[in-house]
Amino acid sequence: MTFEGPMPVVIVGGLHAEARRGTVEQLLREVPDSVALHHDLSGGPARTVRRSVRDATGITDLGDTPLVNDCACCALREDLVPELERLADGRLTRLAVVELWDSVEPRGMAEVIAAHGDCGFRLTNVLTAVDPALVLPCLANGDDLAEAGLAAAPTDQRTVGDTFARQLEYAPVLALADGPAIGLDDLALLRQLHPTARQVPIESGQLGAVAVAGFDVDAAAAAQHPACARLPQDSDEAGVRTLVWQRRRPFHAGRLYEALEDLCCAAVRSRGRFWLADRPDSLLAWDAAGGALCVESAGPWMASLPDAAWELMPAERRTAAALDWHPEHGDRCQHLVFTSPDLDRAGLLSLLDSCLLTDDELAYGPAAAHRPTGFDQLLDIAV
């Protein structure tokens, strides 16, 4: 049988390898004439990436592709599109399932596939396979991927925790494994980390329909941008809590920098956007998991731009700024979200509030905060 139209492609990723493989196998069973494509990056030290193609009966093709720029993930990008083109040209594949290797994040691969939508295939969804019992151990793991044997390149400096967080939060669908070790707290943590995700049990018989439900790569990217991210709401369930902290006045850079370690360790996952009194034009992104914190500039606040520049910004940015607008500060705000079992809400609120400018400092003006701090090195800004 041959199939007309662009070949549907679904991405299945996640660090939980057993759940990921189970998801792929279930898709192959549910969707006749489907094929799974997988690049095994564990052979990177040998300077090759092993490619496999399989259907419901087993492996149908094996091959190797060389590393690109000493990077296994780059080799995956270079090899993926030609392989999908080959499958699409044959018109024999009802669904192509791209099974990502353990530490590969779905966003990059989704954007590569979507950018080649004129090559006979189209991206129809992104799934992250999850074992709920492993969510907390993964998020709390601050080890470098290299230490865990999961680095995709010699320069890969990601940690297990932050990699898993991005895999989890990008996908609109979570394929859930089942097992006796899963507790109510595991499920509560998962719901609070990604409350908008559709959760589908792997063996529910629904994965085939979900795989072709549709995926908007631009909307997914916008949802990850710190200025307009869809952050969780306050929650308290089964011992797992999410605290949403929102304020208008700026942080005192020195006090915040001194509190970073305590704030980073206060929750297994925290994220959001914030601003410093001595850098009022910079929208700063906060991203922490497993005790590791990434703080970086995410561009300007809309309030710092001339009116003519607004029309050049994406619609999502303009909408988010309008919703957050304040007559004095514009869209500048503190919006941080902390999720963790046994979260100390009172202590966290007190610590965060103590890092804001005081009334006296606000009255004195911006000069009160113009002193060199660790943020100068953290953000690579010369003093």
Rosetta blueprint (number, residue, H / E / L):
1 M L
2 T L
3 F L
4 E L
5 G L
6 P L
7 M E
8 P E
9 V E
10 V E
11 I E
12 V E
13 G E
14 G L
15 L L
16 H L
17 A H
18 E H
19 A H
20 R H
21 R H
22 G H
23 T H
24 V H
25 E H
26 Q H
27 L H
28 L H
29 R H
30 E H
31 V L
32 P L
33 D L
34 S E
35 V E
36 A E
37 L E
38 H E
39 H E
40 D E
41 L H
42 S H
43 G H
44 G H
45 P H
46 A H
47 R L
48 T E
49 V E
50 R E
51 R E
52 S E
53 V E
54 R E
55 D E
56 A L
57 T L
58 G E
59 I E
60 T E
61 D E
62 L E
63 G E
64 D E
65 T E
66 P E
67 L L
68 V E
69 N L
70 D L
71 C E
72 A H
73 C H
74 C H
75 A H
76 L H
77 R H
78 E H
79 D H
80 L H
81 V H
82 P H
83 E H
84 L H
85 E H
86 R H
87 L H
88 A H
89 D H
90 G H
91 R L
92 L L
93 T L
94 R L
95 L E
96 A E
97 V E
98 V E
99 E E
100 L L
101 W L
102 D L
103 S L
104 V L
105 E L
106 P H
107 R H
108 G H
109 M H
110 A H
111 E H
112 V H
113 I H
114 A H
115 A L
116 H L
117 G L
118 D L
119 C L
120 G L
121 F E
122 R E
123 L E
124 T E
125 N E
126 V E
127 L E
128 T E
129 A E
130 V E
131 D L
132 P H
133 A H
134 L H
135 V H
136 L H
137 P H
138 C H
139 L H
140 A L
141 N L
142 G L
143 D L
144 D E
145 L L
146 A L
147 E L
148 A L
149 G L
150 L L
151 A L
152 A L
153 A L
154 P L
155 T L
156 D L
157 Q L
158 R L
159 T E
160 V H
161 G H
162 D H
163 T H
164 F H
165 A H
166 R H
167 Q H
168 L H
169 E H
170 Y H
171 A L
172 P L
173 V E
174 L E
175 A E
176 L E
177 A L
178 D L
179 G L
180 P L
181 A L
182 I L
183 G L
184 L H
185 D H
186 D H
187 L H
188 A H
189 L H
190 L H
191 R H
192 Q H
193 L H
194 H L
195 P L
196 T L
197 A L
198 R E
199 Q E
200 V E
201 P E
202 I H
203 E H
204 S H
205 G L
206 Q L
207 L H
208 G H
209 A H
210 V H
211 A H
212 V L
213 A L
214 G L
215 F L
216 D L
217 V H
218 D H
219 A H
220 A H
221 A H
222 A H
223 A H
224 Q H
225 H L
226 P L
227 A L
228 C L
229 A L
230 R L
231 L L
232 P L
233 Q L
234 D L
235 S E
236 D E
237 E E
238 A L
239 G L
240 V E
241 R E
242 T E
243 L E
244 V E
245 W E
246 Q E
247 R E
248 R L
249 R L
250 P L
251 F E
252 H L
253 A H
254 G H
255 R H
256 L H
257 Y H
258 E H
259 A H
260 L H
261 E H
262 D H
263 L H
264 C H
265 C L
266 A L
267 A L
268 V L
269 R E
270 S E
271 R E
272 G E
273 R E
274 F E
275 W E
276 L E
277 A L
278 D L
279 R E
280 P E
281 D E
282 S E
283 L E
284 L E
285 A E
286 W E
287 D E
288 A E
289 A E
290 G L
291 G L
292 A E
293 L E
294 C E
295 V E
296 E E
297 S E
298 A E
299 G E
300 P E
301 W L
302 M H
303 A H
304 S H
305 L L
306 P L
307 D H
308 A H
309 A H
310 W H
311 E L
312 L L
313 M L
314 P L
315 A H
316 E H
317 R H
318 R H
319 T H
320 A H
321 A H
322 A H
323 L H
324 D H
325 W L
326 H E
327 P L
328 E L
329 H L
330 G E
331 D L
332 R L
333 C L
334 Q E
335 H E
336 L E
337 V E
338 F E
339 T E
340 S E
341 P E
342 D L
343 L L
344 D L
345 R H
346 A H
347 G H
348 L H
349 L H
350 S H
351 L H
352 L H
353 D H
354 S H
355 C L
356 L E
357 L L
358 T L
359 D H
360 D H
361 E H
362 L H
363 A H
364 Y H
365 G L
366 P H
367 A H
368 A H
369 A H
370 H L
371 R L
372 P L
373 T L
374 G L
375 F H
376 D H
377 Q H
378 L H
379 L L
380 D L
381 I L
382 A L
383 V L
